[in-house]
C-alpha cells in the first residue's frame, strides 16, 4: 500500500532568503514535494510511480515466506488458529490496499 506522509522542517528558502518552515510530502520513502509555508513556493520532485508500486509489491511478495516461517516458528498454534480468519480477511485487505494506492496515484496525476 502506497503511503503519503507529510512533515514539517525548518529549511532555507531561496525565495524568502531565510530559514523558514517547509512542508515535505513523501510518497512511501521518496520526497514528492517541498513547500515553503511562508511564500507557498513549491518544489516538485519526479517520482516513478510504476517503479514505486513494483518495488512495494515485490517487497511484500518476496518477504512473505520468511515472515510466515518466523510466525510458525514463534507460535505454531496461534498461526493455525488465526489462519482461517486471515484467509477470509485477505481479499478485503488487498482491496483496501489497491484502493489506497489508486487514490495516491490519482492524486499524483492531478498535481502533474
C-alpha positions in Angstrom: 0.0 0.0 0.0 1.5 3.3 -1.0 1.6 5.8 1.8 1.6 9.6 1.7 3.3 11.2 4.7 3.7 14.9 5.4 6.1 16.5 7.9 7.4 20.0 8.6 11.1 21.0 8.8 13.0 24.3 9.0 14.8 24.8 5.7 16.4 27.7 3.9 14.0 29.1 1.4 15.6 30.5 -1.8 12.6 32.8 -2.3 12.3 34.2 1.2 16.1 34.2 1.7 15.9 32.9 5.3 15.3 29.7 7.2 11.5 29.1 7.5 9.2 26.1 8.0 8.6 23.9 5.0 6.1 21.1 4.4 7.7 18.0 3.0 5.5 15.4 1.3 6.7 11.8 0.9 5.2 9.0 -1.2 6.5 5.9 0.6 10.1 6.9 1.4 10.6 9.2 -1.6 10.2 13.0 -1.3 7.4 14.2 -3.6 7.4 17.9 -2.9 8.8 20.6 -0.6 6.6 23.6 0.0 7.6 26.8 1.8 4.9 27.7 4.4 5.7 31.4 4.2 5.7 32.1 0.5 4.0 28.9 -0.6 6.6 28.2 -3.3 6.7 24.5 -4.1 9.4 22.3 -5.5 8.0 19.1 -7.1 10.3 16.1 -7.4 9.8 13.5 -10.1 8.9 10.0 -8.8 8.5 7.0 -11.0 5.2 5.7 -9.6 5.3 2.5 -11.5 8.7 1.7 -10.1 7.5 2.5 -6.6 4.5 0.3 -7.0 6.6 -2.5 -8.4 9.1 -2.3 -5.5 6.3 -2.3 -3.0 4.6 -5.4 -4.5 7.9 -7.2 -4.9 8.9 -6.5 -1.3 5.6 -7.8 0.1 5.7 -11.0 -2.1 9.4 -11.8 -1.6 9.3 -11.4 2.2 6.1 -13.4 2.7 7.8 -16.9 3.0 10.2 -15.6 5.6 7.5 -13.8 7.6 5.4 -16.9 7.6 8.3 -19.1 8.6 9.1 -16.8 11.5 5.5 -16.7 12.6 5.1 -20.5 12.7 8.4 -20.9 14.5 7.4 -18.4 17.1 3.9 -19.8 17.8 2.5 -22.5 15.5 -0.8 -22.9 17.4 -1.5 -19.2 17.1 -0.8 -19.3 13.3 -3.0 -22.3 12.8 -5.8 -20.7 14.9 -5.6 -17.4 13.1 -5.2 -18.8 9.6 -8.9 -19.3 8.7 -9.8 -15.7 9.6 -6.7 -14.4 7.8 -7.7 -16.2 4.6 -11.1 -14.7 4.8 -9.9 -11.2 5.5 -7.0 -11.1 3.0 -9.2 -10.3 -0.1 -10.6 -7.3 1.7 -7.2 -6.2 2.9 -5.9 -6.4 -0.7 -8.9 -4.4 -2.0 -8.3 -1.8 0.7 -4.6 -1.6 -0.3 -5.4 -1.3 -4.0 -7.9 1.5 -3.4 -5.5 3.4 -1.2 -2.7 3.0 -3.9 -5.1 4.0 -6.6 -6.0 7.2 -4.7 -2.3 8.1 -4.2 -1.7 7.6 -7.9 -4.7 9.6 -9.0 -3.7 12.5 -6.6 -0.2 12.4 -8.1 -1.6 12.6 -11.7 -3.9 15.5 -10.8 -1.0 17.6 -9.5 1.2 16.9 -12.6 
